[in-house]
């Protein structure tokens, strides 16, 4: 899941070298934190959060195969 979020985020931003993705496991729940440069924050969130919702939807769909719950937080 971490790699999926990283690939998507790096494709969206102007500074892909500043994309940092961390993964925390809490039982069957996984929290993925996405850190980007402040100038790229708007590109990752999108208008009214549309891109952020799309990233979360893709990760949720991929996580159902592994039978875990994944939350994506943009920090």
Biopython code that builds the backbone (N, CA, C, O; Angstrom):
import numpy as np
from Bio.PDB.StructureBuilder import StructureBuilder

atoms = [
    (1, "UNK", "N", (0.817, -1.195, 0.000)),
    (1, "UNK", "CA", (0.000, 0.000, 0.000)),
    (1, "UNK", "C", (0.863, 1.262, 0.000)),
    (1, "UNK", "O", (0.547, 2.255, -0.655)),
    (2, "UNK", "N", (1.951, 1.194, 0.747)),
    (2, "UNK", "CA", (2.846, 2.346, 0.834)),
    (2, "UNK", "C", (3.390, 2.713, -0.544)),
    (2, "UNK", "O", (3.446, 3.888, -0.905)),
    (3, "UNK", "N", (3.786, 1.705, -1.302)),
    (3, "UNK", "CA", (4.351, 1.953, -2.633)),
    (3, "UNK", "C", (3.318, 2.549, -3.579)),
    (3, "UNK", "O", (3.641, 3.413, -4.394)),
    (4, "UNK", "N", (2.086, 2.094, -3.471)),
    (4, "UNK", "CA", (1.006, 2.605, -4.314)),
    (4, "UNK", "C", (0.785, 4.094, -4.074)),
    (4, "UNK", "O", (0.681, 4.869, -5.025)),
    (5, "UNK", "N", (0.714, 4.493, -2.814)),
    (5, "UNK", "CA", (0.514, 5.910, -2.474)),
    (5, "UNK", "C", (1.706, 6.739, -2.942)),
    (5, "UNK", "O", (1.537, 7.856, -3.432)),
    (6, "UNK", "N", (2.899, 6.194, -2.792)),
    (6, "UNK", "CA", (4.102, 6.924, -3.198)),
    (6, "UNK", "C", (4.135, 7.164, -4.707)),
    (6, "UNK", "O", (4.474, 8.260, -5.152)),
    (7, "UNK", "N", (3.790, 6.162, -5.485)),
    (7, "UNK", "CA", (3.779, 6.301, -6.947)),
    (7, "UNK", "C", (2.750, 7.336, -7.385)),
    (7, "UNK", "O", (3.030, 8.168, -8.248)),
    (8, "UNK", "N", (1.569, 7.285, -6.796)),
    (8, "UNK", "CA", (0.515, 8.242, -7.163)),
    (8, "UNK", "C", (0.941, 9.659, -6.800)),
    (8, "UNK", "O", (0.802, 10.579, -7.607)),
    (9, "UNK", "N", (1.462, 9.836, -5.583)),
    (9, "UNK", "CA", (1.846, 11.175, -5.120)),
    (9, "UNK", "C", (2.977, 11.752, -5.958)),
    (9, "UNK", "O", (2.946, 12.933, -6.305)),
    (10, "UNK", "N", (3.973, 10.939, -6.288)),
    (10, "UNK", "CA", (5.108, 11.445, -7.068)),
    (10, "UNK", "C", (4.679, 11.854, -8.477)),
    (10, "UNK", "O", (5.293, 12.732, -9.083)),
    (11, "UNK", "N", (3.637, 11.226, -8.994)),
    (11, "UNK", "CA", (3.149, 11.594, -10.321)),
    (11, "UNK", "C", (2.413, 12.928, -10.293)),
    (11, "UNK", "O", (2.318, 13.600, -11.320)),
    (12, "UNK", "N", (1.892, 13.320, -9.137)),
    (12, "UNK", "CA", (1.094, 14.539, -9.040)),
    (12, "UNK", "C", (1.900, 15.798, -8.740)),
    (12, "UNK", "O", (1.523, 16.884, -9.181)),
    (13, "UNK", "N", (2.994, 15.678, -8.003)),
    (13, "UNK", "CA", (3.691, 16.851, -7.473)),
    (13, "UNK", "C", (4.802, 17.351, -8.393)),
    (13, "UNK", "O", (5.236, 16.653, -9.310)),
    (14, "UNK", "N", (5.252, 18.582, -8.123)),
    (14, "UNK", "CA", (6.376, 19.165, -8.861)),
    (14, "UNK", "C", (7.718, 18.742, -8.269)),
    (14, "UNK", "O", (8.724, 18.700, -8.977)),
    (15, "UNK", "N", (7.736, 18.428, -6.970)),
    (15, "UNK", "CA", (8.964, 18.035, -6.282)),
    (15, "UNK", "C", (8.855, 16.589, -5.790)),
    (15, "UNK", "O", (8.629, 16.366, -4.601)),
    (16, "UNK", "N", (9.007, 15.618, -6.668)),
    (16, "UNK", "CA", (8.835, 14.220, -6.239)),
    (16, "UNK", "C", (9.881, 13.759, -5.227)),
    (16, "UNK", "O", (9.656, 12.781, -4.514)),
    (17, "UNK", "N", (11.014, 14.445, -5.155)),
    (17, "UNK", "CA", (12.043, 14.034, -4.194)),
    (17, "UNK", "C", (11.634, 14.345, -2.754)),
    (17, "UNK", "O", (12.204, 13.785, -1.818)),
    (18, "UNK", "N", (10.660, 15.224, -2.570)),
    (18, "UNK", "CA", (10.217, 15.602, -1.230)),
    (18, "UNK", "C", (9.013, 14.795, -0.751)),
    (18, "UNK", "O", (8.475, 15.071, 0.321)),
    (19, "UNK", "N", (8.587, 13.808, -1.524)),
    (19, "UNK", "CA", (7.463, 12.963, -1.121)),
    (19, "UNK", "C", (7.979, 11.900, -0.159)),
    (19, "UNK", "O", (8.899, 11.145, -0.475)),
    (20, "UNK", "N", (7.363, 11.858, 1.030)),
    (20, "UNK", "CA", (7.731, 10.865, 2.041)),
    (20, "UNK", "C", (6.457, 10.155, 2.476)),
    (20, "UNK", "O", (5.480, 10.799, 2.860)),
    (21, "UNK", "N", (6.468, 8.824, 2.414)),
    (21, "UNK", "CA", (5.310, 8.029, 2.802)),
    (21, "UNK", "C", (5.733, 7.106, 3.933)),
    (21, "UNK", "O", (6.693, 6.346, 3.805)),
    (22, "UNK", "N", (4.998, 7.182, 5.051)),
    (22, "UNK", "CA", (5.273, 6.295, 6.182)),
    (22, "UNK", "C", (4.058, 5.430, 6.435)),
    (22, "UNK", "O", (2.924, 5.820, 6.154)),
    (23, "UNK", "N", (4.313, 4.245, 6.971)),
    (23, "UNK", "CA", (3.242, 3.281, 7.201)),
    (23, "UNK", "C", (3.313, 2.815, 8.652)),
    (23, "UNK", "O", (4.365, 2.400, 9.139)),
    (24, "UNK", "N", (2.158, 2.894, 9.338)),
    (24, "UNK", "CA", (2.073, 2.440, 10.726)),
    (24, "UNK", "C", (1.026, 1.347, 10.799)),
    (24, "UNK", "O", (-0.106, 1.534, 10.355)),
    (25, "UNK", "N", (1.402, 0.203, 11.358)),
    (25, "UNK", "CA", (0.466, -0.910, 11.485)),
    (25, "UNK", "C", (-0.083, -0.947, 12.897)),
    (25, "UNK", "O", (0.662, -0.889, 13.875)),
    (26, "UNK", "N", (-1.395, -1.045, 12.984)),
    (26, "UNK", "CA", (-2.082, -1.136, 14.276)),
    (26, "UNK", "C", (-3.052, -2.303, 14.195)),
    (26, "UNK", "O", (-4.243, -2.108, 13.952)),
    (27, "UNK", "N", (-2.552, -3.508, 14.396)),
    (27, "UNK", "CA", (-3.397, -4.691, 14.261)),
    (27, "UNK", "C", (-3.736, -4.926, 12.798)),
    (27, "UNK", "O", (-2.843, -5.066, 11.962)),
    (28, "UNK", "N", (-5.047, -4.970, 12.487)),
    (28, "UNK", "CA", (-5.467, -5.140, 11.088)),
    (28, "UNK", "C", (-5.656, -3.800, 10.388)),
    (28, "UNK", "O", (-6.037, -3.757, 9.218)),
    (29, "UNK", "N", (-5.391, -2.705, 11.100)),
    (29, "UNK", "CA", (-5.502, -1.369, 10.522)),
    (29, "UNK", "C", (-4.114, -0.857, 10.154)),
    (29, "UNK", "O", (-3.144, -1.067, 10.882)),
    (30, "UNK", "N", (-4.041, -0.189, 9.025)),
    (30, "UNK", "CA", (-2.792, 0.417, 8.573)),
    (30, "UNK", "C", (-3.055, 1.897, 8.324)),
    (30, "UNK", "O", (-4.018, 2.261, 7.650)),
    (31, "UNK", "N", (-2.193, 2.742, 8.872)),
    (31, "UNK", "CA", (-2.289, 4.189, 8.656)),
    (31, "UNK", "C", (-1.110, 4.596, 7.781)),
    (31, "UNK", "O", (0.047, 4.385, 8.144)),
    (32, "UNK", "N", (-1.413, 5.173, 6.643)),
    (32, "UNK", "CA", (-0.376, 5.645, 5.723)),
    (32, "UNK", "C", (-0.369, 7.167, 5.775)),
    (32, "UNK", "O", (-1.380, 7.818, 5.506)),
    (33, "UNK", "N", (0.791, 7.725, 6.127)),
    (33, "UNK", "CA", (0.939, 9.175, 6.188)),
    (33, "UNK", "C", (1.721, 9.641, 4.966)),
    (33, "UNK", "O", (2.796, 9.125, 4.658)),
    (34, "UNK", "N", (1.158, 10.623, 4.282)),
    (34, "UNK", "CA", (1.785, 11.182, 3.082)),
    (34, "UNK", "C", (2.266, 12.590, 3.387)),
    (34, "UNK", "O", (1.470, 13.467, 3.725)),
    (35, "UNK", "N", (3.572, 12.803, 3.267)),
    (35, "UNK", "CA", (4.175, 14.122, 3.489)),
    (35, "UNK", "C", (4.668, 14.639, 2.145)),
    (35, "UNK", "O", (5.409, 13.950, 1.444)),
    (36, "UNK", "N", (4.258, 15.857, 1.783)),
    (36, "UNK", "CA", (4.722, 16.498, 0.552)),
    (36, "UNK", "C", (5.194, 17.902, 0.879)),
    (36, "UNK", "O", (4.966, 18.404, 1.980)),
    (37, "UNK", "N", (5.846, 18.528, -0.075)),
    (37, "UNK", "CA", (6.302, 19.910, 0.102)),
    (37, "UNK", "C", (5.076, 20.819, 0.250)),
    (37, "UNK", "O", (4.037, 20.557, -0.357)),
    (38, "UNK", "N", (5.190, 21.872, 1.044)),
    (38, "UNK", "CA", (4.045, 22.775, 1.230)),
    (38, "UNK", "C", (3.506, 23.357, -0.081)),
    (38, "UNK", "O", (2.308, 23.611, -0.200)),
    (39, "UNK", "N", (4.376, 23.565, -1.048)),
    (39, "UNK", "CA", (3.927, 24.113, -2.329)),
    (39, "UNK", "C", (3.125, 23.092, -3.139)),
    (39, "UNK", "O", (2.362, 23.471, -4.028)),
    (40, "UNK", "N", (3.290, 21.812, -2.841)),
    (40, "UNK", "CA", (2.582, 20.757, -3.570)),
    (40, "UNK", "C", (1.326, 20.266, -2.845)),
    (40, "UNK", "O", (0.624, 19.391, -3.353)),
    (41, "UNK", "N", (1.044, 20.811, -1.686)),
    (41, "UNK", "CA", (-0.090, 20.334, -0.893)),
    (41, "UNK", "C", (-1.408, 20.464, -1.658)),
    (41, "UNK", "O", (-2.241, 19.559, -1.613)),
    (42, "UNK", "N", (-1.597, 21.568, -2.349)),
    (42, "UNK", "CA", (-2.829, 21.779, -3.105)),
    (42, "UNK", "C", (-3.003, 20.798, -4.247)),
    (42, "UNK", "O", (-4.126, 20.427, -4.587)),
    (43, "UNK", "N", (-1.901, 20.380, -4.836)),
    (43, "UNK", "CA", (-1.979, 19.427, -5.950)),
    (43, "UNK", "C", (-2.384, 18.037, -5.462)),
    (43, "UNK", "O", (-3.052, 17.294, -6.181)),
    (44, "UNK", "N", (-1.982, 17.689, -4.249)),
    (44, "UNK", "CA", (-2.315, 16.374, -3.706)),
    (44, "UNK", "C", (-3.746, 16.352, -3.171)),
    (44, "UNK", "O", (-4.429, 15.331, -3.256)),
    (45, "UNK", "N", (-4.195, 17.475, -2.621)),
    (45, "UNK", "CA", (-5.554, 17.531, -2.072)),
    (45, "UNK", "C", (-6.575, 17.780, -3.177)),
    (45, "UNK", "O", (-7.619, 17.129, -3.207)),
    (46, "UNK", "N", (-6.295, 18.699, -4.073)),
    (46, "UNK", "CA", (-7.217, 18.989, -5.173)),
    (46, "UNK", "C", (-8.362, 19.896, -4.743)),
    (46, "UNK", "O", (-8.512, 20.223, -3.566)),
    (47, "UNK", "N", (-9.148, 20.285, -5.707)),
    (47, "UNK", "CA", (-10.289, 21.153, -5.412)),
    (47, "UNK", "C", (-11.329, 20.383, -4.629)),
    (47, "UNK", "O", (-11.784, 19.320, -5.049)),
    (48, "UNK", "N", (-11.699, 20.934, -3.486)),
    (48, "UNK", "CA", (-12.683, 20.334, -2.583)),
    (48, "UNK", "C", (-12.298, 18.915, -2.190)),
    (48, "UNK", "O", (-13.164, 18.103, -1.863)),
    (49, "UNK", "N", (-10.994, 18.610, -2.220)),
    (49, "UNK", "CA", (-10.499, 17.321, -1.777)),
    (49, "UNK", "C", (-10.736, 16.170, -2.732)),
    (49, "UNK", "O", (-10.689, 15.008, -2.329)),
    (50, "UNK", "N", (-10.987, 16.478, -3.983)),
    (50, "UNK", "CA", (-11.311, 15.416, -4.947)),
    (50, "UNK", "C", (-10.158, 14.452, -5.182)),
    (50, "UNK", "O", (-10.369, 13.241, -5.239)),
    (51, "UNK", "N", (-8.951, 14.965, -5.318)),
    (51, "UNK", "CA", (-7.809, 14.087, -5.581)),
    (51, "UNK", "C", (-7.498, 13.258, -4.342)),
    (51, "UNK", "O", (-7.179, 12.075, -4.454)),
    (52, "UNK", "N", (-7.587, 13.868, -3.160)),
    (52, "UNK", "CA", (-7.361, 13.121, -1.925)),
    (52, "UNK", "C", (-8.381, 11.990, -1.783)),
    (52, "UNK", "O", (-8.033, 10.882, -1.377)),
    (53, "UNK", "N", (-9.628, 12.272, -2.116)),
    (53, "UNK", "CA", (-10.668, 11.232, -2.052)),
    (53, "UNK", "C", (-10.386, 10.124, -3.055)),
    (53, "UNK", "O", (-10.618, 8.949, -2.769)),
    (54, "UNK", "N", (-9.887, 10.494, -4.225)),
    (54, "UNK", "CA", (-9.574, 9.491, -5.247)),
    (54, "UNK", "C", (-8.411, 8.606, -4.808)),
    (54, "UNK", "O", (-8.437, 7.395, -5.028)),
    (55, "UNK", "N", (-7.392, 9.201, -4.189)),
    (55, "UNK", "CA", (-6.262, 8.413, -3.682)),
    (55, "UNK", "C", (-6.763, 7.435, -2.623)),
    (55, "UNK", "O", (-6.397, 6.259, -2.632)),
    (56, "UNK", "N", (-7.593, 7.923, -1.721)),
    (56, "UNK", "CA", (-8.130, 7.047, -0.671)),
    (56, "UNK", "C", (-8.982, 5.931, -1.254)),
    (56, "UNK", "O", (-8.948, 4.805, -0.756)),
    (57, "UNK", "N", (-9.746, 6.225, -2.304)),
    (57, "UNK", "CA", (-10.599, 5.203, -2.931)),
    (57, "UNK", "C", (-9.751, 4.112, -3.589)),
    (57, "UNK", "O", (-10.074, 2.930, -3.480)),
    (58, "UNK", "N", (-8.682, 4.496, -4.263)),
    (58, "UNK", "CA", (-7.808, 3.518, -4.911)),
    (58, "UNK", "C", (-7.132, 2.635, -3.869)),
    (58, "UNK", "O", (-7.041, 1.420, -4.044)),
    (59, "UNK", "N", (-6.660, 3.241, -2.791)),
    (59, "UNK", "CA", (-5.993, 2.477, -1.740)),
    (59, "UNK", "C", (-6.992, 1.556, -1.041)),
    (59, "UNK", "O", (-6.660, 0.421, -0.700)),
    (60, "UNK", "N", (-8.191, 2.036, -0.832)),
    (60, "UNK", "CA", (-9.223, 1.201, -0.196)),
    (60, "UNK", "C", (-9.553, -0.009, -1.068)),
    (60, "UNK", "O", (-9.716, -1.118, -0.560)),
    (61, "UNK", "N", (-9.648, 0.204, -2.363)),
    (61, "UNK", "CA", (-9.927, -0.899, -3.276)),
    (61, "UNK", "C", (-8.787, -1.911, -3.267)),
    (61, "UNK", "O", (-9.032, -3.118, -3.293)),
    (62, "UNK", "N", (-7.558, -1.440, -3.230)),
    (62, "UNK", "CA", (-6.415, -2.348, -3.197)),
    (62, "UNK", "C", (-6.309, -3.075, -1.860)),
    (62, "UNK", "O", (-5.830, -4.208, -1.804)),
    (63, "UNK", "N", (-6.750, -2.434, -0.794)),
    (63, "UNK", "CA", (-6.624, -3.046, 0.533)),
    (63, "UNK", "C", (-7.649, -4.145, 0.767)),
    (63, "UNK", "O", (-7.440, -5.003, 1.624)),
    (64, "UNK", "N", (-8.746, -4.140, 0.030)),
    (64, "UNK", "CA", (-9.740, -5.192, 0.222)),
    (64, "UNK", "C", (-9.192, -6.553, -0.202)),
    (64, "UNK", "O", (-9.632, -7.579, 0.316)),
    (65, "UNK", "N", (-8.251, -6.579, -1.122)),
    (65, "UNK", "CA", (-7.618, -7.842, -1.524)),
    (65, "UNK", "C", (-6.804, -8.430, -0.376)),
    (65, "UNK", "O", (-6.710, -9.650, -0.241)),
    (66, "UNK", "N", (-6.221, -7.573, 0.446)),
    (66, "UNK", "CA", (-5.377, -8.039, 1.546)),
    (66, "UNK", "C", (-6.149, -8.172, 2.856)),
    (66, "UNK", "O", (-5.581, -8.561, 3.877)),
    (67, "UNK", "N", (-7.430, -7.852, 2.828)),
    (67, "UNK", "CA", (-8.315, -7.975, 3.988)),
    (67, "UNK", "C", (-7.829, -7.147, 5.178)),
    (67, "UNK", "O", (-7.824, -7.621, 6.315)),
    (68, "UNK", "N", (-7.421, -5.909, 4.905)),
    (68, "UNK", "CA", (-7.024, -4.969, 5.951)),
    (68, "UNK", "C", (-7.726, -3.640, 5.704)),
    (68, "UNK", "O", (-8.210, -3.373, 4.604)),
    (69, "UNK", "N", (-7.774, -2.811, 6.744)),
    (69, "UNK", "CA", (-8.349, -1.474, 6.616)),
    (69, "UNK", "C", (-7.197, -0.464, 6.560)),
    (69, "UNK", "O", (-6.328, -0.444, 7.431)),
    (70, "UNK", "N", (-7.212, 0.360, 5.533)),
    (70, "UNK", "CA", (-6.126, 1.318, 5.329)),
    (70, "UNK", "C", (-6.695, 2.735, 5.355)),
    (70, "UNK", "O", (-7.673, 3.040, 4.674)),
    (71, "UNK", "N", (-6.055, 3.599, 6.163)),
    (71, "UNK", "CA", (-6.398, 5.011, 6.203)),
    (71, "UNK", "C", (-5.231, 5.803, 5.641)),
    (71, "UNK", "O", (-4.079, 5.554, 5.997)),
    (72, "UNK", "N", (-5.524, 6.761, 4.761)),
    (72, "UNK", "CA", (-4.483, 7.613, 4.191)),
    (72, "UNK", "C", (-4.650, 9.002, 4.772)),
    (72, "UNK", "O", (-5.705, 9.623, 4.641)),
    (73, "UNK", "N", (-3.586, 9.488, 5.422)),
    (73, "UNK", "CA", (-3.588, 10.825, 5.997)),
    (73, "UNK", "C", (-2.567, 11.685, 5.266)),
    (73, "UNK", "O", (-1.409, 11.296, 5.115)),
    (74, "UNK", "N", (-3.002, 12.850, 4.816)),
    (74, "UNK", "CA", (-2.097, 13.782, 4.153)),
    (74, "UNK", "C", (-1.652, 14.800, 5.188)),
    (74, "UNK", "O", (-2.455, 15.573, 5.709)),
    (75, "UNK", "N", (-0.363, 14.786, 5.474)),
    (75, "UNK", "CA", (0.173, 15.622, 6.555)),
    (75, "UNK", "C", (0.934, 16.788, 5.971)),
    (75, "UNK", "O", (1.464, 17.613, 6.715)),
]
sb = StructureBuilder()
sb.init_structure("model")
sb.init_model(0)
sb.init_chain("A")
sb.init_seg("    ")
for serial, (resi, resn, name, xyz) in enumerate(atoms, 1):
    if name == "N":
        sb.init_residue(resn, " ", resi, " ")
    sb.init_atom(name, np.array(xyz, "f"), 0.0, 1.0, " ", f" {name:<3s}", serial, name[0])
structure = sb.get_structure()
